């Protein structure tokens, strides 16, 4: 079983993920959901049956490594807030729902399963940010053809807040059990969904003046027919 070694203000926290949930189509406003649906429709992805959808992915796909390996050149990242259930309570992190876009055209669930999900080691207790949640901002950059470009940016107000997201998942309280991990939805992409050689992401808390960040490289493995 994978063990995540996380850090909160210098203290190392160990979490053994047992359940990984990807919240898809988790926008707060229907217009934003429709925009993301259209982004993915352009690359052949069938629209969801309902929103949000909660995909299950193997928990050992979570990684804090600074590089991942993927098959072929049709995958890309998506910046997301990550909620992590631990013995110390529910934690907030930053991560990427890296997904195989070619496979996504015929099965979103399968496409999410075949790629590792990078997450940053630094975390915050959810209780420290829940009261000013809507001030948080996510930004992602992608390195494409050797040049880093801004890929996504926006406040989390475009996505369902933790209490509502977890309620729709079926939980009565705004917390995850130890070992539960949820990626909480993403933002529209600037310039369209596309592959990259590297991905960098950041979650900013302007109220407490702090930032979570993570970056990873993408190593492409050849597809042998």
For each residue, the residues with C-beta under 8 A, 3 or more apart:
1: 16 17 18 59 60
2: 16 17 59 60 62 63
3: 14 15 16
4: 14 15 16 17 62 64 84 119 121
5: 12 13 14 64 121
6: 12 13 14 15 64 84 86 91 93 121 122 123
7: 10 11 12 13 121 122 123
8: 11 13 88 91 122 123 124 125
9:
10: 7
11: 7 8
12: 5 6 7
13: 5 6 7 8 86 88 91 123
14: 3 4 5 6
15: 3 4 6 84 85 86 91 178 179 181
16: 1 2 3 4 179
17: 1 2 4 20 59 60 62 84 179 180 181
18: 1 59 179 180
19: 56 59 179 180 181
20: 17 56 57 58 59 61 62 117 181 182 183
21: 54 55 56 57 169 180 181 182 183
22: 54 55 56 57 97 112 117 182 183
23: 26 52 53 54 160 165 169 182 183 184 185
24: 48 51 52 53 54 55 108 185
25: 33 36 37 48 51 52 53 185
26: 23 51 52 159 160 165 184 185
27: 30 32 33 36 51 158 159 160 185
28: 32 157 158 159 160 161
29: 32 33 158
30: 27 33 34
31: 34 35
32: 27 28 29 35 36 158 188
33: 25 27 29 30 36 37 51
34: 30 31 37 38
35: 31 32 38 39 188
36: 25 27 32 33 39 40 186 188
37: 25 33 34 40 41 47 48
38: 34 35 41 42
39: 35 36 42 43 188 189 192 193
40: 36 37 43 45 104 193
41: 37 38 44 45 46 47
42: 38 39 192 193
43: 39 40 101 104 105 193
44: 41 104 105
45: 40 41 101 104 105 108
46: 41 105 108
47: 37 41
48: 24 25 37 51 53 108
49: 53
50: 53
51: 24 25 26 27 33 48
52: 23 24 25 26 160 165 168 185
53: 23 24 25 48 49 50 108
54: 21 22 23 24 169
55: 21 22 24 108 109 112
56: 19 20 21 22 109
57: 20 21 22 61 112 113 117
58: 20 61 113
59: 1 2 17 18 19 20 62 179 181
60: 1 2 17
61: 20 57 58 113 115 116 117
62: 2 4 17 20 59 116 117 119 181
63: 2 68 116 117 118 119
64: 4 5 6 118 119 120 121 214
65: 68 116 118 216
66: 215 216 217
67: 216 217 218 219
68: 63 65 98 115 116 118 216 217 218 219
69: 116 219 220 221
70: 75 98 100 115 116 218 219 220 221
71: 100 114 220 221 223
72: 75 100 102 220 221 223
73: 195 220
74: 100 101 102 103 195
75: 70 72 98 99 100 101 102 115 195 218
76: 98 99 101 142 193 194 195 196 199
77: 96 97 98 99 118 140 142 151 196 199 201 216 218
78: 96 97 98 99 140 152 186 189
79: 94 95 96 138 139 140 151 152 186 187 201
80: 94 95 96 97 138 183 184 185 186
81: 92 93 94 95 136 138 156 159 183 184 185 203
82: 92 93 94 95 119 181 182 183 184
83: 90 91 92 93 126 162 166 176 181 182 184
84: 4 6 15 17 90 91 92 93 119 123 176 180 181
85: 15 90 91 175 176 177 178 179 180 181
86: 6 13 15 89 90 91 178
87: 178
88: 8 13 91 125
89: 86 125 126 127 175
90: 83 84 85 86 125 126 127 174 175 176
91: 6 8 13 15 83 84 85 86 88 123 124 125 126
92: 81 82 83 84 123 124 125 126 129 203 212
93: 6 81 82 83 84 119 120 122 123 124 203 212
94: 79 80 81 82 119 120 138 201 202 203 212 213 214
95: 79 80 81 82 117 118 119 120 183 201 214
96: 77 78 79 80 117 118 119 140 199 201 214 216
97: 22 77 78 80 112 117 183 186
98: 68 70 75 76 77 78 115 116 117 118 199 218
99: 75 76 77 78 104 111 112 115
100: 70 71 72 74 75 103 104 111 114 115
101: 43 45 74 75 76 104 105 111 193 195
102: 72 74 75 105 111
103: 74 100 106 107 110 111 114
104: 40 43 44 45 99 100 101 107 108 111 112
105: 43 44 45 46 101 102
106: 103 110
107: 103 104 110 111
108: 24 45 46 48 53 55 104 111 112
109: 55 56 112 113
110: 103 106 107 113 114
111: 99 100 101 102 103 104 107 108 114 115
112: 22 55 57 97 99 104 108 109 115
113: 57 58 61 109 110
114: 71 100 103 110 111
115: 61 68 70 75 98 99 100 111 112
116: 61 62 63 65 68 69 70 98
117: 20 22 57 61 62 63 95 96 97 98 183
118: 63 64 65 68 77 95 96 98 199 214 216
119: 4 62 63 64 82 84 93 94 95 96 214
120: 64 93 94 95 123 201 212 213 214
121: 4 5 6 7 64 214
122: 6 7 8 93 212 213
123: 6 7 8 13 84 91 92 93 120 212
124: 8 91 92 93 128 129 205 210 212
125: 8 88 89 90 91 92 128 129
126: 83 89 90 91 92 129 130 162 174 175
127: 89 90 130
128: 124 125 208
129: 92 124 125 126 132 133 136 205 207 208
130: 126 127 133 162 163 174
131:
132: 129 135 136 205 207
133: 129 130 136 156 161 162
134: 155 156 157 161
135: 132 155 205 206 207
136: 81 129 132 133 155 156 203 204 205
137: 153 154 155 156 203 204 206
138: 79 80 81 94 152 153 154 155 156 187 201 202 203 204
139: 79 150 152 153 201 202 204
140: 77 78 79 96 150 151 152 153 199 200 201 202
141: 148 149 150 151 199 200 201
142: 76 77 148 149 151 194 196 198 199 200
143: 146 147 148 149 196 197 198 199 200
144: 147 149 194 195 196 197
145: 197
146: 143 197
147: 143 144
148: 141 142 143 198 200
149: 141 142 143 144 190 191
150: 139 140 141 153 190
151: 77 79 140 141 142 189 190 191 196 199
152: 78 79 138 139 140 186 187 188 189 190
153: 137 138 139 140 150 187 190
154: 137 138 157 158 187 188
155: 134 135 136 137 138 158
156: 81 133 134 136 137 138 159 161
157: 28 134 154
158: 27 28 29 32 154 155 187 188
159: 26 27 28 81 156 165 184 185 186 187
160: 23 26 27 28 52 164 165 168 184 185
161: 28 133 134 156 164 165
162: 83 126 130 133 165 166 174 184
163: 130 166 167 174
164: 160 161 167 168
165: 23 26 52 159 160 161 162 168 169 182 184 185
166: 83 162 163 169 171 173 174 175 176 182
167: 163 164 170 171 172
168: 52 160 164 165
169: 21 23 54 165 166 182
170: 167
171: 166 167 174 175 176
172: 167
173: 166
174: 90 126 130 162 163 166 171
175: 85 89 90 126 166 171
176: 83 84 85 90 166 171 180 181 182
177: 85 180
178: 15 85 86 87
179: 15 16 17 18 19 59 85
180: 17 18 19 21 84 85 176 177
181: 15 17 19 20 21 59 62 82 83 84 85 176
182: 20 21 22 23 82 83 165 166 169 176
183: 20 21 22 23 80 81 82 95 97 117
184: 23 26 80 81 82 83 159 160 162 165
185: 23 24 25 26 27 52 80 81 159 160 165
186: 36 78 79 80 97 152 159
187: 79 138 152 153 154 158 159
188: 32 35 36 39 152 154 158
189: 39 78 151 152 192 193 194
190: 149 150 151 152 153
191: 149 151 194
192: 39 42 189
193: 39 40 42 43 76 101 189
194: 76 142 144 189 191
195: 73 74 75 76 101 144 218
196: 76 77 142 143 144 151 199 218
197: 143 144 145 146 217 218
198: 142 143 148 215 216 217 218
199: 76 77 96 98 118 140 141 142 143 151 196 215 216 218
200: 140 141 142 143 148 213 214 215
201: 77 79 94 95 96 120 138 139 140 141 213 214 215
202: 94 138 139 140 211 212 213
203: 81 92 93 94 136 137 138 211 212 213
204: 136 137 138 139 210 211
205: 124 129 132 135 136 208 209 210 211
206: 135 137 209
207: 129 132 135
208: 128 129 205
209: 205 206
210: 124 204 205
211: 202 203 204 205
212: 92 93 94 120 122 123 124 202 203
213: 94 120 122 200 201 202 203
214: 64 94 95 96 118 119 120 121 200 201
215: 66 198 199 200 201
216: 65 66 67 68 77 96 118 198 199
217: 66 67 68 197 198
218: 67 68 70 75 77 98 195 196 197 198 199
219: 67 68 69 70
220: 69 70 71 72 73
221: 69 70 71 72
222:
223: 71 72
224:
225:
